[in-house]
Structure formats: C-alpha cells, structure tokens
Amino acid sequence: MSPTPQLTQMALAERGFRGFVPFRELPDSNVPTGHGIYVVIRTDTAPPSFLPTSPAGRLKGRDPSVSTDKLGDAWVDGATVVYIGKAAGQNGLNQRLSDYQRHGDGLLAGHWGGRYIWQLVDSAALLVAWRPTTEDDAGEAEQDLIDEFKELHGGALPFANLRNNGRKAPETDTDID
C-alpha cells in the first residue's frame, strides 16, 4: 500500500493551485477575479507560537482574539494547510483574498473566517494559493478539499477552519413499496 498523499505545496501545485505568495504580495500577484478556492499554508512544520491577542480587525465590534489554549487545541500537528476557503457569489478570488489580507492588517473587512491564522507569530510567512473554479462548484471544491484534509488528519479540520460546511444529504426517495 502506498503512503497517503499529503496536502503539500507541491501536491497542491500539481492540482492547479497557483500563487503560493505571502499575503503582503497579493496586490502584485495577478489573483484571478473569478470564483475559486484558496488555501493558506504554513511551510514551517515546527510547532507554532501564538500571539496573546489578534492584530486582525474587528468585525461588527467582535474581537477576533481567542485564547492561546484554544489555538493550541485547534492546531493540527504535521499539517501544512492551515485554512481552506472559497470565493463565490459576487466576490471573486481577488476581492476575497484582498478582504482576508485587510482583516489581518487590522482593517475593517468583510472576512471573519480563518481569523486564527493572524494569531500565529509567523503569520507574515504564511503562503496563500488559489485555484479558479466555476461559480457552481466553488463550494463543492472547498468541501472536497476539507474532506480530504479531515481524512488525512483523523477527522480534524484545518487549524483556522472553525466549522465544517458539510454537504447537504442527497435527496432520496424514502417511500418504500
């Protein structure tokens, strides 16, 4: 039996992910404007250190900071992917990632998901990569990648994914003749 493939930068690049740039380089990275999915990667595999408070911006008055104990509980040893997200609806990848960056810079932005990454001491070294999708499959592609991550890591979600979006159960005919 061959070893289970990991979600490494190389494996993601082979699947069509592009970029792999620090957030600060996003404005110069020609991020597509259409729909897609994105990942945030921490290339350092050593256990992380956490900031006691988040530098990220508040959204609707909510403080994005959580305790370092909570962050430690969410950490997934051995994983390089720390967040998986999607850009669908009116906001394409370029706008969604710009909002994510603005949030991390402490500015008001419409991005609350993935906020745990900003409490990593080395958040400036995190890499972001993206893969365009069609409008109809951005959510499906995101969930497929989350499901794969969970399979590789004993059911755990990526560090900064606070919930599993899940799939709606397919409709079935429950009438039995």
C-alpha positions as CSV (number, residue, x, y, z in Angstrom):
1,M,0.0,0.0,0.0
2,S,1.4,3.4,-1.0
3,P,1.6,6.2,1.6
4,T,-1.3,8.6,1.9
5,P,-0.6,11.7,-0.1
6,Q,-0.3,14.9,1.9
7,L,-1.7,18.3,1.0
8,T,1.8,19.8,0.4
9,Q,2.6,22.8,-1.7
10,M,3.9,20.6,-4.4
11,A,0.8,18.4,-4.4
12,L,-1.5,21.4,-4.5
13,A,0.5,23.0,-7.4
14,E,0.1,19.7,-9.3
15,R,-3.7,20.1,-8.8
16,G,-3.7,23.6,-10.4
17,F,-3.2,25.9,-7.3
18,R,-1.2,29.0,-8.2
19,G,0.4,31.8,-6.2
20,F,2.0,30.5,-3.1
21,V,2.8,34.0,-2.0
22,P,2.8,35.8,1.3
23,F,-0.4,37.9,1.9
24,R,1.7,41.1,1.5
25,E,2.5,40.1,-2.1
26,L,-1.1,39.6,-3.1
27,P,-1.6,43.0,-4.7
28,D,1.1,42.2,-7.2
29,S,0.2,38.6,-7.8
30,N,-2.5,38.7,-10.6
31,V,-5.0,36.9,-8.5
32,P,-8.0,35.9,-10.7
33,T,-11.2,37.8,-10.3
34,G,-13.5,34.8,-10.8
35,H,-14.7,32.2,-8.4
36,G,-12.4,29.6,-6.8
37,I,-10.9,28.1,-3.7
38,Y,-7.9,29.1,-1.8
39,V,-5.6,27.7,0.8
40,V,-3.3,29.2,3.4
41,I,-0.1,27.2,4.0
42,R,2.5,27.3,6.8
43,T,5.7,25.8,5.5
44,D,7.4,25.6,8.9
45,T,6.5,22.2,10.4
46,A,7.7,23.1,13.9
47,P,5.0,23.6,16.5
48,P,3.8,27.2,16.3
49,S,3.8,30.1,18.8
50,F,0.7,32.2,19.2
51,L,0.2,35.9,19.9
52,P,-1.9,36.6,23.0
53,T,-4.2,38.9,21.1
54,S,-5.0,39.1,17.4
55,P,-3.9,42.0,15.3
56,A,-6.8,41.4,12.9
57,G,-9.6,43.9,12.5
58,R,-12.8,43.7,14.4
59,L,-16.0,42.9,12.5
60,K,-19.3,44.2,13.9
61,G,-17.5,45.0,17.1
62,R,-16.3,41.4,17.7
63,D,-12.8,40.9,18.9
64,P,-11.1,38.2,16.7
65,S,-8.8,37.2,19.6
66,V,-9.1,33.8,21.2
67,S,-7.0,32.2,24.0
68,T,-3.7,30.6,23.2
69,D,-5.1,27.4,24.8
70,K,-8.0,27.4,22.2
71,L,-5.5,28.0,19.4
72,G,-3.3,25.1,20.7
73,D,-6.4,22.8,20.8
74,A,-7.2,23.7,17.1
75,W,-3.6,23.1,15.9
76,V,-3.1,20.1,13.7
77,D,0.3,18.6,14.1
78,G,2.0,17.7,10.8
79,A,-0.4,19.7,8.6
80,T,0.9,22.5,6.3
81,V,-2.6,23.6,5.2
82,V,-3.9,25.9,8.0
83,Y,-7.1,27.2,6.2
84,I,-9.2,26.3,3.2
85,G,-11.7,28.9,1.8
86,K,-13.8,29.7,-1.2
87,A,-14.7,32.8,-3.2
88,A,-18.2,32.5,-4.7
89,G,-21.1,34.8,-5.3
90,Q,-20.3,38.4,-6.2
91,N,-16.8,38.3,-4.6
92,G,-14.2,36.6,-6.8
93,L,-10.8,35.3,-5.6
94,N,-9.1,38.7,-5.9
95,Q,-11.7,40.5,-3.7
96,R,-12.0,37.7,-1.2
97,L,-8.2,37.4,-0.7
98,S,-7.9,41.2,-0.5
99,D,-10.6,41.3,2.2
100,Y,-8.7,38.5,4.1
101,Q,-5.5,40.4,3.9
102,R,-7.2,43.6,5.0
103,H,-8.6,41.8,8.0
104,G,-5.2,40.6,9.0
105,D,-3.8,44.1,8.7
106,G,-6.3,45.2,11.3
107,L,-8.6,47.0,8.9
108,L,-12.3,46.7,8.6
109,A,-13.0,44.0,6.1
110,G,-15.8,41.5,5.3
111,H,-13.7,38.5,6.1
112,W,-14.1,36.8,9.5
113,G,-13.4,33.1,8.6
114,G,-9.9,31.9,9.0
115,R,-9.1,34.5,11.6
116,Y,-7.0,32.2,13.8
117,I,-4.1,32.5,11.3
118,W,-3.4,36.1,12.4
119,Q,-2.6,34.9,15.9
120,L,0.3,32.8,14.6
121,V,3.6,34.6,15.5
122,D,4.8,33.7,12.0
123,S,1.7,34.8,10.1
124,A,3.7,37.0,7.8
125,A,5.4,33.9,6.5
126,L,2.2,32.1,5.6
127,L,1.6,31.5,1.9
128,V,-1.7,31.8,0.1
129,A,-2.5,29.9,-3.1
130,W,-5.7,29.7,-5.2
131,R,-7.4,27.7,-7.9
132,P,-10.1,29.1,-10.1
133,T,-13.4,27.1,-10.3
134,T,-16.8,27.7,-11.9
135,E,-19.4,29.5,-9.9
136,D,-21.3,26.3,-9.4
137,D,-18.5,24.3,-7.9
138,A,-16.6,26.6,-5.6
139,G,-18.4,25.4,-2.5
140,E,-18.1,21.8,-3.7
141,A,-14.4,22.1,-4.4
142,E,-13.9,23.7,-1.0
143,Q,-15.7,20.9,0.8
144,D,-13.9,18.2,-1.2
145,L,-10.6,19.6,0.0
146,I,-11.8,20.0,3.6
147,D,-13.0,16.3,3.5
148,E,-9.6,15.2,2.1
149,F,-7.8,17.1,4.9
150,K,-10.1,15.5,7.5
151,E,-9.3,12.1,6.1
152,L,-5.6,12.7,6.3
153,H,-5.7,14.1,9.8
154,G,-8.0,11.9,11.8
155,G,-11.2,13.9,11.3
156,A,-9.6,17.3,12.3
157,L,-10.5,20.4,10.4
158,P,-7.6,22.7,9.2
159,F,-6.4,24.9,12.1
160,A,-8.3,28.1,11.1
161,N,-11.5,26.4,9.7
162,L,-13.8,26.7,12.6
163,R,-16.6,24.7,11.1
164,N,-17.2,22.1,8.5
165,N,-19.5,23.5,5.9
166,G,-20.6,20.0,5.2
167,R,-22.7,18.7,2.3
168,K,-26.4,18.6,2.1
169,A,-27.5,15.0,2.0
170,P,-28.6,14.0,-1.4
171,E,-32.4,13.8,-1.8
172,T,-33.5,10.2,-1.7
173,D,-36.8,8.5,-2.3
174,T,-37.9,7.3,1.2
175,D,-41.1,5.8,0.0
176,I,-40.8,2.0,0.2
177,D,-43.4,0.0,-1.8
